[in-house]
Amino acid sequence: MPAEVKNRIDTMLEKGFQILGGDAKGADNAVQRYLANKAYGNVLVHCMENHCRNNLATGPLARFGLLNTPAVLGITR
């Protein structure tokens, strides 16, 4: 992970932000691994349905299915 990304994450940790992440391979997994190595527990991992593909976080999971997709919940980009 690039040093600039780590620095930005570290700033969020210092401020006590809740980190929202995904469960995909690649960047999602790298961020989860970084947070786990820092023993940071204020993490919410978004997963599809009842299965997380990659979850290193020890905190809560946010599960999304067909009936609670962002469009149905009124969340837009």
N, C-alpha and C positions, 0 to 999 in steps of 0.2 A: 504494500500500500504506500503511495507517495507520502512524503513527509508533510506536505501541505494539508492533505486530508487528515492525517493523524493530528496535526496541530489544531485543525478546526474541531475535530471530535473532542480533543482534550479541553478546548475552551467550553464546549457544551457540558462536559463532565464537571469542570470547575464551577459552572453556574448551576449545576444540579438539574439540568434539563432531562425530561423523559426522552429517550431515544426511540424513534419509531423506525422499524426496519422490516424488510421482507424476508422470505424464507428460500430464496433462489440461490443457486450456485453463483460463484463469482463475487461481485462486489458485496451483495447482501451477506454472504457467508464470511467474507473477509472482515467486514465491520463487526459482525457478531463475534468472531474469533478475537478481534482486537479488544472489544468490550469485555469479553470473558477473561482475557488475560489481565485486564485492569480490575477485575472483580467488581465491575459496575453492574448494579442490579436494577436500575431504573430504566428498563428496556421493555418495549412492547413489540412483539413479533407478529406480523400479519401473515396469516395462513389461509389456504383455501379449504373450505369444508372442515372435516375433522382430522385432516392429515397435514402435518408440517413436513416439508421436504427436508429442510435443514433448520434445526433449532438448537443453538448452543445457549440461549438465554435461560435463566432460571425464573424469570418473571412471568407475568400473564401473557396469554396468547389472544390475539383478535382473529376470530375465524370469520371468513366471508364465504357465503354461498350464493345460490341463485336468487334467493329472495331478499338478501341484504347487500346487493352489489352497490357500489358507489352511486350509480344512476338511480336506483330505487330509493336510496337514502337521501337523495337530493344533493349529493356531493358532485361538484363539477370541477373541471380543471381551471 
